[in-house]
Amino acid sequence: MLAQTQFFHYSGDLRLQSGATLGPITIAYETYGTLNADKSNAILICHAWSGDAHVAGYYSDDDKKVGWWDDAVGPGKAFDTGKYFVVCSNVLGGCAGSTGPSSINPQTGKPYALTFPIVTIADMVEAQRLLTDHLGIGQWLSVTGGSMGGMQALQWAVSYPDRLKTAIVLASTARLSPQTIALNEVPRQCIYADPNWNKGNYYDGPRPDSGLAVARMIGHITFLSDASMRDKFGRRLRNNTDYGYSFEAEFEVESYLNYRGFSFTKRFDANSFLYLSKAMDYFDLSNGLPSLADAFRKTSAKFLVMSYTSDWLYPSWQSKELVRALLQNDIDATYVEIDSDYGHDAFLLEVDRLAELARDFLKRVN
Amino acid sequence: MLAQTQFFHYSGDLRLQSGATLGPITIAYETYGTLNADKSNAILICHAWSGDAHVAGYYSDDDKKVGWWDDAVGPGKAFDTGKYFVVCSNVLGGCAGSTGPSSINPQTGKPYALTFPIVTIADMVEAQRLLTDHLGIGQWLSVTGGSMGGMQALQWAVSYPDRLKTAIVLASTARLSPQTIALNEVPRQCIYADPNWNKGNYYDGPRPDSGLAVARMIGHITFLSDASMRDKFGRRLRNNTDYGYSFEAEFEVESYLNYRGFSFTKRFDANSFLYLSKAMDYFDLSNGLPSLADAFRKTSAKFLVMSYTSDWLYPSWQSKELVRALLQNDIDATYVEIDSDYGHDAFLLEVDRLAELARDFLKRVN
């Protein structure tokens, strides 16, 4: 079965958390597996910062690049498409088919650029809720995701408590820490500092590739861990047996970052990068409430929360804080801290443990 | 007693680790306290990446800015200038009085810029050794420093084992890890990406302030810790009571980084920043040897090594690795891991513990 991107068009206006309105909107999504008769086997996978709707499989027989979480989504995998109807949609504000800053504003005929309104995790979930209605799904068996995807799963449980039975939240948090805000702000500054960015108006000229590439390099450092970098690169040199005493990128870790940074610019829009980073910065389920526990007063979903020992971007203490808030509401919450050296990337890579835990969890709550 | 910068000029050529030569050179330094008759009370303080020779005190009666480690250097302090003759010199490659890429190349009458040769930690130490000879100091009672300063202290113990009695190494490492190389490479990329950098030739035009500012912001994230950022900033907003839904820097942590980044450009040269980062990347005392322990075969200095629990730039495992290598050579080494939330900055801030430990250590070994 080949993957295929579909598009949901909503002609109305979306009322955003900021008070602004946005419409019409398009949401790109893909589905895998078959929705059963009583529509009780649907799982929504929410993607992270740089993800898209293409969570698994290939688009064509000669497609070289598999979906971003193919290890976890497919027949017999953690999210078993033989059993479940899996949906993944590109977030609002993104650049892979859904309406975002690079989309054409129908009122001007030009890309929105920075006239695109700031969107939040709650706004992303609101757009997904419209898609959910469109698909005729009353209640998701599960809403799941890692990192920014986990934030969306949490937001679902807060915004639409009766529209999901469970949430599986990986390597995520209920509110961004100042360190993570800092690690979002500096990449933004990299983009702002690129003259090609031109305050967001670059769609008919050269793109801010240098700024975006460096921004992404910072990201890659935060996705790995001290231990995984030692294991993956050590102090190995790329070509030489001894130091070159120049400013060339000669350590393997340098070439890796440069390669990943610049290849990212081929597939991602710098303005989308900025908007999604702000959406995360604003994410704080406790905002305006006496405590985080108050955020989950109406939540009825059952939770599986997973964190990873070497993840320093969304460290385990944040998952523990979340689980405490859930337990204070007598919510059925299972917490597992996975021992892993893979850093934040562990949520994408530790799929065997995920498969085992998700299978048991979904069996138990179903 | 007011601080005063002095300049040591060396008219010969320095043979660098790369094989290149550099000369003549100037080294800026400051001294505090009085050298005793048998010249046995001299302590060399080596500064970190952005430091300079001005380690303590004021330059004039109305000087507002105190030296960078004034809390630790002065009468009755950790490095007691009532007892010790304290010397601090600006590193080779720096931009605060010592010869570096912003210095005039006497052969061309223009700033070296990128024609300046790559210098290493060993080259910095070689320049300090010339200064040591000039000052008539046969053996330092101690060579000390944190971070890149600690690397210089270690290099002294390897390059000139009989020229120091002790080394006090804070928040440092015997070899840079790939994570730290990555955290140096990305700031370099920020500078390269600034068109004002112009491959290092900016001394008669606009300076690459944007690139250098963003580069420094990355540094500031690595100097703090997750915990200290929560304590210092939390998710507090600077002006508003609620989110502004814009790209303005509205979280306190964002304004802090922006302020620190841009104020750094007023006092630091972007090319020096690049050269010092490379000097650190190349630092690996085990390079070309079977093991790190082999680096210290001829070392006779006694060591006090300190690391800080929340320092993730030079985490404790690196100090432990160093201490193991010292102990394998039967070197007298004391290791203390200080419980601190201040992150890498702890070496500058936890001065009470340092004072106590350095006092006892220097008393014991003297």
Interface residues (C-beta under 8 A of the other chain):
Chain A: Q17 S18 G19 A20 L114 P117 I118 R175 L176 S177 P178 Q179 I181 A182 L183 E185 V186 R188 Q189 C190 A193 D194 P195 S210 G211 A213 V214 M217 I218 H220 I221 L224 S225 D226 M229 R230 K232 F233 G234 R235 D242 Y243 Y245 S246 F247 A249 F251 E252 V253 E254 L257 N258 G261 L274 K278 D281 Y282 D284 N287 G288 W312 P315
Chain B: Q17 S18 G19 A20 L114 P117 I118 R175 L176 S177 P178 Q179 I181 A182 L183 E185 V186 R188 Q189 C190 A193 D194 P195 S210 G211 A213 V214 M217 I218 H220 I221 L224 S225 D226 M229 R230 K232 F233 G234 R235 D242 Y243 Y245 S246 F247 A249 F251 E252 V253 E254 L257 N258 G261 L274 K278 D281 Y282 D284 N287 G288 W312 P315
